[in-house]
Amino acid sequence: MNSVEIQRVFEISSVPASTRMSEWASAVMADRVEDSELVIRVVGIEESSALNQQYRKKKGPTNVLSFSYEKSDTVPLETFGDLVICASVVEKEAAEQKKSLDAHWAHMIVHGVLHLLGYDHIEEADALEMEALEQAILGGMGFPNPYREVLEQ
């Protein structure tokens, strides 16, 4: 059984309920990960900026950072990874892209979990594969294609 822990260290009105975030993450993990724990940490601009600089050598905040972990025999439940999501950036992006807040939050969580599973979007072929999977997962949860909304503006 998978477990999702939500750490809400920064709060603005656009942050979805913890149960919703857990549902979105669990939808990605369901058939892909077994007996693992995921931590989703909702942060502000300062913490996101510091982590982005430290781990990616990039200035400023970013929407989602993914930190994966190696399997350990010392912990009974495997730590799958951590997602660090900057609430202010997600809120700003949703407004700029004319997306619903829930749809964009769900996309960031799905996107982050897929990174933990080893997917990336550096090469075009990999990006197309990851985007197709994101669209399928989000569509299965009733959300629109996150890329079509951006393209149709």
N, C-alpha and C positions, 0 to 999 in steps of 0.2 A: 504494500500500500504506500502511495506517495503522500507526502506531507508538504504543505505550503505555509510558511510563516510570513506574515506581513509586519514589517517594522515601519511605522508611520512617524518619522522624526520631523517632518515638515508637513504642514496641513494648510491647504487652501480649499475652497468650496468645490473645485473641479475634481478632487481626488475621489475616485469611486469607493464604494464600500469594500471592506476587506474580503467579504464573501465573494463579491463579483470578481475581484482580482484573482482570488484562489481558483474560482471556476475556470477563468480564462487560461491560467497556467496549467491547470489539471487537464484541460481539453487537449493541450499539446503533449503533455507527459503521458497521458493515459496508456497508449499502446506502444510507447517508445522508451519508457523508463520504468524500472521496477524498484520498489522499496527505497525511495530516495527522498531527500528533503531539499526543498528550494526555499530560499529566503528572497523576498521582494522588499527592498528598502526604498521608501519614498523620501526623497531628500529635496533640499533647496539648492539654489544656485551656487552658494559657496562650497558645499560639500561636493556637488557634481563637478564644479570647476577644478577643485583640488584633486579629485580622483582622475579626471580626464587628463590633467597635466601630469600627474604621477605615473599613470599606467599607459597613456597613449601619446604623451608628449604633445598634447594639443591644448591650446588656451581656451578658456571659457567653458560653460556648461554644455552638456549634450543630453539628448532625450533619454537614452538607456545605455547602460554599461553592463556587460555580462562577464562574470568571473566564474570559471569552472574549477572543479576540484578533482583531484585524483581519488580513486577508491581507496578506502582505508579499512584495515582489519580491526582497528582499535575502537571504532565507533559502530554500534549495531545497525544504525540506519545510515546508509550512504548519503553523504552530502553531495547533491547533484551540482549545486552552484548557487550563486547570488546574482540577482538583478538589482541594479541601482537605477532608479528612475527619478528624473528631475521633474517635479510636478509643474513648475513654472514653465519649463521648456515645452512640455507636452501640451499644456493649456494654450500657450502662444502658437504652437504649430497647428493645433486643431482649429484655432480661429483663422489663421492665415490660409489654411488649406480648405476652409469651410466644411470641416468634418464635425460630426457630433463628438463630444468629449469621450463618451463611452467607446465609440468606435476607434478613436485614436489611442486611448488607453489600452484597449484590447489588442490593437495592432502592435503597440510597443512591447506588451508582455509576450505575445506570440513571437514577435521578432527576436526578442531577447532569449527566450527559451530555445528557439531554433539555433541561435548562436551557440548556446550551451551544448546542443546536440552535434555541433561541428559544422553547421551550415554557415556560409558567408556569402558576401556579395562583391568581392573584389574583382573577380573575373566575370565577364558578361554571362557566360554559360552558367556559372554558379549562381549569379544574381537571378537569372531567369528561373532556375530550379527553386531557389529559396522563395522568390515572389509567388510562384505558382502554388507552392505548399502553403504559404501564408494565406493566399486567397482561398484555398480549399478549406483550411481550418477556420478562418474567419467566416466564410460563407456557411459552414456547418453550424456556426453559432448565431447565424442570422445577421451578420454584418456585411456591408457592401465591400466590394473590391477596393482596398485602400489606395491602390495605384491609379485606378480609373478616375476616382474623385479628384486626384491631383491633376491628371492629364486633361480632364474636361473643363477646367476653369477658364 
